[in-house]
Amino acid sequence: MTIIIKVDSENPSIEKIRRAAEIIRKGGTVAFPTETVYGLGADALNPEAVRKIYEAKERPPTNPLIIHIAEKKEVYRLAEEIPEKAFELMDRFWPGPLTLVLRASEIVPKITTAGLETTAIRMPSHRVALALIRESSRPIAAPSANLAGRPSPTTAEHVIEDLYGRIDAILDGGPTPVGVESTVLDMTTEPPRILRPGGVPREDLEEVLGRVEVKQTYRRYKLRMEVILVEGEPKSVIRKVRELAGLYLSRGRRVGILTIDEHKPMYETYRTMHRCEVKSLGSRKDPAVIARNLFGLLREFEGMGVDLVLAEGFKVEGLGLTIMNRLRRASGFNIVKA
């Protein structure tokens, strides 16, 4: 049975945090909110505890975990050969949605790094996450709190859907404010390389580092529906989405359209006449809101029984790089050029 502990995200009860921290100290697993998504935490330096994360998530053992800390000085214990530029990044972006890949120290178990010589470290800004790490007196390994391959959870309800009965506890601190995972930046290469775009845009990193490379991976999400991503100029995208919606609706498919506020009226007839589900991620003027809503809306479409989602693409700049990375993963590169 999984214990669910509701906490105030701004002023978490210390008694509730200590209850969860005791589970961590005893080698258990606790899902908790960060500013990005919910993480599934365990003592990063306890191999048996870390093994429970892999088992609960059904995560491949070749996929390393991010270690979460509450104090910058912890980096000296967990990493070696730390570049000067890494400290500049910590000063600017920590606490926050940036993960740094550094040379691992000897105290980090190989199961935490998936056998690699490097380790991934970040300091979250969420008050619940920081309180849990401090009260545990442990660095906490915490990938996203979902079954492997599923969209990352941005609410405790998403965690319950995937992991209830598989983990010891869930700290329910409400929805996460960023809604997509942290940016993972490899500082062991020259120039530094983004391994996963996330909450800190490439352009912000380049202000500190100069040149930054991007090497993305696209593991497909395990969704209970097909996703087609339509890329191109806005007018062409709208035209193509309408065309595809009409085609698939005529074939008896249950169709959803994932759009933005400015384009949603263009699909009104499909919603009213064809019972097509139309969802908006937010306004194109606020990409942070679009990123925050993405995972939740994908799960909403699943809950509605939609079997095909037509998603509009975005410009690959700023947070658009992160949004498009996640949409391409959702579609499994099932992309239509408009």
N, C-alpha and C positions, 0 to 999 in steps of 0.2 A: 504493500500500500504506500502511496506517495502522499506525504504531508504537504498541505498547501497553507502557506503563511502569508497573509495579506499585510503589506507594509505601505506606509506613506512614502512616496518617492522623494519628497522634499525633506521630510523629517522622520526618518525611519526609527521605530521603537528599538532602543538598544537591547531590550530583553528578547525581542523577536530575532534580531540580528545575531545575538549570542546563541540562541537556540540553533540557528542554521550553522553558525561557526563551529559549534560543538560537533555537528555532523561531519564537517570538513576535517576537523582535527582527528576524528576517529576513523578517517579513511572512507567516508561516504561521499555521495554525490548530491549537489544542490544546484538547481537551475535558478538563475538570478538575472535581473535586468541590468543592462549596461545602457549607455547612451545610444549605442548602435542597435543591437538586437539582444535577445535573451541568450545567455551563455550557460553551458552545463559545466559546473565547476567541481574540481577535486584538487587535493593537495598535489601540486605540480612535482614535488620532490619525493612522492610516495608512489613507487611503481605499481603497487597493487591497486591503489586508489585510481590512478590514471587508467589502468586496464578496465576499470568499471565504466569509464567514459566511452571507450571504444565499444565495449559490449552493449551498453545501453543504446548507443546511436547506430549500432551495426556499421561502424566506421572502419574503413580499411586501415590496417596498421601502418601502412606506408604514408599516411596523411598526418603530418605533424600538427601539434597543438600550440595555441598561443598562450603564453604565460601572462597573467594579469598581476600587476603589482600596485601598491598604494603609495610607495615612496621611491623617488628616483634613485636613491642610493642602493636600492636592491639590484639595480643593473650591474653594479660591480661584483656582486655575488654570483649572478647568473650568466654573465658574459665576459669574454676576454677580447683584447685587441679592439677596443671600442674607438672608432674614428672620431676625430674632433667634430666633424660635421654632424655626427649623431647627437652630440650634446646640444648643438644649436637647434636641431629638430625637437629634442625633448623640451628645451626651454620655450619654444614657440608653440608646439602642438600638444604637449602633455600638461595636464590630463586631457585626453581627447581621442578621436577615432583614427589614430595612426599607430600601426604596429611596425616595429623595427626588427629586421632579421640581422643577428649578430653572431659572432663565434661563441659557441656554448662553452661554459665552464664545466669542470669535471663534476660538479654537484648535480647537474641536470641529468636525470635518467634518460637513457637512450629511447625508452618507450615514449617519453614526452616529445622528443625530437624526431621520432620515427626513424631512428638510426642515423640521422644526419649529424654533421659536425657543427651545425648552426642551431640557434634557437630563436623563436619569435616572441617578442616582449612588447607589452603596451600597458599604459596606465589609463584606465577608464575614468570618465568624469562623473558618472552617475553616482549619486550619494549612497544608494543602497549597495552598489558594487564595492565602492571604497570602504564602506563600513564593514562589509563582510570580510574583505581581505584583511583589514586591520584587526578585527576581532578574532579571526582565524590564526593570526600570526604566521601565515603561510603564504607563499606565492601560489596563486590558483591557476591551474591549467583549465581553460574554458573555451572549447569550440562552441558553435551555435547549438542551442538546446533543441535539436530536431533530429528525426531519423536521417541518416546519411542520404544526401541527395534531395531532400525536401527543401522547399523555400524556408529561409531562416525565420524564426518566430519573433514577432514584434509585440506580442501580448502573451500573458500567462495562459490564455485559452489555447493558443497555438501550441505551446509546450505540452499542455494536457492532452491535446489531440494526438501528438506524436509519442510522448514519453511517459504518460501516466502509468504507474505500475512498474516502470523500468528503473526509476530513480528514487532517491530517498525523500527529497523535498523540493518544493518550488516556492521561491520568494516572489509573490505577486505584487509588483510595484507599478502596475498599470502599463500602458503602451510606452514603447521606447521612442525617444524624440528624434533620432536620426533615421532609424528604420532600415538602413543597409549596413553591412559589415564595415569594419575598419579598412583603411588602405594598408596593404602590406608592402613594405619597402625593404628590399634587400640592400643592406649597407656593406656587404662583403664583396660587392662587385664595383667596378669602375667603368663607366659611371654607375651610380645607384640605379636599381631597377625596380619598377613597380610590378609585383607579382600578382596583386589583386587590387584593382581600383576600388575605392571606397569613399568614406566620409570626408577625407581630405583630398581635394582635387590636385591633379598633377601640376597645374599652374602655380599653386601655393607652394608646393615642394620645390619647384624650380626657382622661386624667389630666394631660397636659401642655398640650394645646391647647384644652380645653373642647369646643366643638362641632366635629364632624367629619362631613362629608357622605360618602355612598357613591354612586359612579356605576360600576356594574359593567358589564363586557361579557361576552358569552357566545358566543365563537367555539366551535363544536362540535368536539369531538375526532374525529379520523379513526380510528375503531375498526373492527376486523373482526367486529363483532357489534352487535346492537341492545341498548340499555340502557333499561329502564323504571324510573323513579324513583317510589317510593311514599311519599307524604308524609301525615302525620297523627299522631294519638296512637298510642303504641306498640302497644297491644292491637289497635287497628283496622288498623295497618300489618301486623302479623303475620298477621292474618286475611286481609287482601287479598293479601299475597304468597303465602300458601298457596293461596288460590283461583286466582290467576293461574298459579302453578306447575303446579297440576293441569290447568288449561285448556291451557297450551302444551305440556306433556308429552304430553297426550292427542292433540295434533296432530303429534307426532313431532319437536318442537323439542328441541335440546340446551340445557337450561336451567341457569343458574348463579344462586345466591342470594348476595347480598352483605349481610352482617348484622353483628351484634356478639356478643361472648361471651355476654351475658345472654340473647340470643334464639336462639342457634344450636341448642340442644336442641329448640326448637319445630319445627325442620325436619328432624329426624333421620330420620323415616320417608321423606321425599322422597329423602334421601341413600342410605339402605339399600335401599329398595324400587324406586326409580325411577332410580337412578344419577344423581341430580341433584347437581351440584357445589355444595357449600355452603362459603363462605369467611367467616371473621370478621376484621373490621378491628381488633378489640381490644375492650377494655372501655369502656362509656360513661363510666366514671369517669376515663378518661384520654384526652381528645380529641387530645392531642399524638401518641399512638400511632396513633390512627385516621387522623389526617392523614398520618403517616409511611408508613402501609401502603397508602394508597389507590391511588396510581399503579401500584405494584408488583402489586397484586392484579388490577387491570384488565388488565395485561399477562399475568398468569398465566392468567386466564380465556381470553384470546385463544389462548395456547399450548395450552390444553386442547381447543380446537376448539369451545368453547361458542358458540352463535349468538344467545343471548338471556340477558341478566343482569337479574334483578330486584333492585334496590338499595333498601335502607331509607333514609329521610330522617332528618335530624337537626334539632334546634332551631337557629334562626339567631341564635346568640349566642356570644360568645367565638370560639374556633376553629371553631365550628359554621358561622359565616358563610363561612369559607374552604372548609370541607368541602362545604357545600351548593353553593357556586359551582362547584366542580370536578365534583360529581355532576350538576348541571344541565347543565353543558357536555358531560359524557359522554353524557347522555340526549338531548341536543339538544332539551331541554324536552319530552320525551316523559314527562309526569308524570301519575300517577294519584293523586287525592285519596282517601284512605281515610276 
